[in-house]
């Protein structure tokens, strides 16, 4: 069982919700891996809680499709499926295409500088071999674009989708051969937005996301062979 995830206590949330959020985040970030069994006693000991909130959290995770209950085996983390991947990234593509179009219209010089700095930071952390840090830097690059839209509803929708995307982002970033492509795509997105070229920004963003789909689908299919 993965041991890297941590519980973050929140005085405003019931314990069962804290446990649920902790396990959900660990699954989405790949700290609890697809196919990994969720042992109530081990999880309770790790998080310093009783088995009851663990059991309640597992039930809620099953409803979200992140956990499967296997007869005579118990709970395990659901595998990443091609259908779920495509569902999530189709929505992401539509929202991010809108985001780059609005960013082309509304970004200011400070925003362009922030986006350029975020792209450089992403390039720097690729040498760290820390997938979580790399994923966070990738998110930070896109966050600058979302902020530049000035559309709070769009930002909220993208933030709501963030954790569902994170699971697939982690899978993609495990492929180091994709890093040069990512760097080039980030630069193209930056150049298009800085040049206020909506058509180019939309095209490159779509390509950026579709490359992620193709890579993760290939990973899924090879696992199934």
N, C-alpha and C positions, 0 to 999 in steps of 0.2 A: 504494500500500500504506500502511495505517495506520502512524503513527510514534509514537503516544502511549504505547504499552505498554512496560513495562520488565521486564528479567529480574531476579529476586531470587534470588541464589545461596544455597544451603543446603549447608553442609559435610557434612551427614548424608545427602544425596541424591545419587545418580549424576547426572552431567550430563544424560543423556538424560531423566531424570525432571524435572529443573529446566526444561529446554526445553519438555517436554510441558506441564507445569503453567503455564508462562508463556503459551504459545500458546492453551491451553484457556481460561485466564482472559481473555485478550484477545478471544477469540471470544464468550464468554459475556457479557462486559461491553460488547460492541459496538464495541470498539476495532479489531478486524478484522471487517469488515462482511459480511453475507450476499452471496454472489456474488463476493466479492473473491478474486482469484487469490493463491495462496501460492507465491511464487517462492523456491526453496531458497537460491539465492545471496544474494538480498536479505535474507532472514531470517537467514542465517548471518552476514552482515556486520553486521546490526543488533545481533544478540545476542552477537557476538564468539565464535562457535563454528564448528566445521567443518560441512559439509553432512550428515554422518552422523547426528548426533542430531536434526537438523531432519527428515530423512527418516523416522527412527524415530518421531518425535512425530506426524508427519502420518499415518502408518499407524495409530497408536493412536487419533488423532482421527477417522479414517475409521470405525473399529470402533465408536466412540461415537456416530456419526451426525452429528458436527459438521463433518465435511469430506467432500466428494465428489471422487472421481477421475473426471475427464472425459476420454474418449479424445481424443488429439491436443492437449489443452489442459493437462492436468495437474491439480493439486489446487486446489480453491476452497472457500471457506467455504459450508457448506450453508445454504440458505434456511430461514427460519422458516416452518414449516408449521402449518396449523390443527390437524392431528391431534396433533402433538407438543405444541402449546400446550395443547390440551384435556387430554391425558394428564397433563402436569405439574401443571396447575392444579386438576384433579380431586383429585389426591393432596394438594396444598397446602390445598385447601378443607377436606377431611376432617380433616387434622392441625390446622389453625388453629381450626376449630370446637371441637375437643377442647381446644386450648390456652386459648381464651377461657373455656370452661366451668370448667376447673381454676383459671384465674386468678381468676375470680369467687369461688371458694371460698377461695383461699389467699393472695391478694395482701394485703400489709400497707399501712399508711399511707405508709411510705417508698416502696414500690413504686408506689402511686398517684401520689405526687409525681414520681417518676422518669418515669412514663408521661406525666404532664401536661407536664413539662419537655421530653420527647422530642417531643411534639406541637407545642409552641411552637417548638422548634428546627427541626423540619421546615417549619413555616410560614415561618420566617425565611429559610431557605436557598432557598426557591422563587424569590426575587428574584435569586439568584446566576447563573442561566442555566448553571450547571455541572451537567450531567445526572448525572455520577458522584457529586458531592457530595449532590445531591438524593436519588439512589437510596440512598446510604449512610444518610442521615437517615431515609428511609422504613424501611429495614431496622432501624435502631436503635430506632424506635418499636415495631416488632413484637418485637424482641429482649427488650424489657422485659417484654412479655406472656409470652414463652416462659420467661424466667427465673422469673417469678412462679408458674409451674406447679409448680416444684420437682421436676419429673419429668425426670431426666437422660436417660432413653431417648427420650422425646418430643423433648427439645431436640436430641439427637444426630440423630434422623431429620430434623428441620426444618433443621438445619445441613447435612446431607448433600444436602438438596434445594435449598439456598440458591442455589448457583451455576447450577443448571438454571433456577431461577426468575428469576435476575438478567437473563438475556437478554430475557425478556418484560417484566420490570419497566422496563428501559431503554426498550423500544419504547413502553410506556404513558406513561412520563414525558416523552416527546418531545411529547406532546399537551398544550400549556399550557392549553387550554380545560377539561381535566380537573382542574386544580389546585383550584378551589373545591370540587369534589365530594370530592376526596381530603381536604381540610381538614375538611369537614363529616363525612365518614365516620370519620376519626380521632377527632373530638370525640365522635361517637355511641358509638364503641367504648369510649373513655375513660369516658364517663358511665355506660355500661352496666356496665362492670367495677367502677368505683368504687361503683356502687349495688348490686353483686352480683346483677345481673339476668341470669341465664344465658340465658334465652330471647331477650331483646333483643340481648345480645352475640353470640349465635350467628347470629341473623337478619341483623344488620348486617355481621358478618364475611363471611357468605355473599354478601350483596349487594356488598360491597366487592370481593371476588374476582371475582364474575360480571361486574361492570362492567369490570374489567380484561380479562377474556376477550372481552367484546363489542367493546371498543375495539380490541384488538390483532387480532381476527379481521377487523374491518372494514378495518384497515390492510392485512392480508394479502390480502384479496379485491380491494382497490383496486389493489394492486401487480400482481395477476394479470390485471387488465383490459387 
